[in-house]
Amino acid sequence: MIATISGKLTHKSPEFLIVDVNGIGYRVIAPLTTYYKLPDTNNSVFLYTYTHVREDALILFGFLTYEEKELFKKLISVSQIGPKLAVNILSGITARELKEAITRSDIVRLTSIPGVGRKTAERIVLELKDKIDFIVEDTQPSAVNRQLSVRRDPLFEDAVSALVNLGYKKGMAEDAVKQVRGREGEKADIEGLIKKSLKVLSKS
């Protein structure tokens, strides 16, 4: 199972991406929310991926954030929602807005997404409302999280130290920073890492 992919973006279109990894081109389908934030072609890219296996094909779906990947996995767990519709849903709404709409049972907002009718929106709310708040905590750690649990880097340590100085317990601070690094990968800077970790801590 391919969990992440890192390489050179050699093709970029709303239909699919091609990421070159050591001379092998991987075809990846991504929602528009990821597509719009991608670098230009011939630049490096890192994506969290979900491998969908069918009898006649193996399809990679890619996401810039770990949160978006986990939302995709939650969506395809809903009855009658397949990978294609899940990508369409994530193309029509941000991860934060989707979580808010599900939490508030906002059927009107969900049905405004192309391809989502009322019955589908109701199923999404019914099956995911009690799961969506724990989308980070109840999932497997990303490759970045697993790496950080073994190898601490200066950015990680500085962010944890800042949170401890603000009065948070070290264990809580480390967990928050790991979650943010899992979503942001190597793109995070110290200021953004601290701010986003504070948001995670405020919800705990």
Summary of the structure (lengths in Angstrom):
residues: 204
radius of gyration: 17.7
end to end distance: 31.4
largest distance: 54.6
contacts: 613
relative contact order: 0.10
helix: 50%
strand: 18%
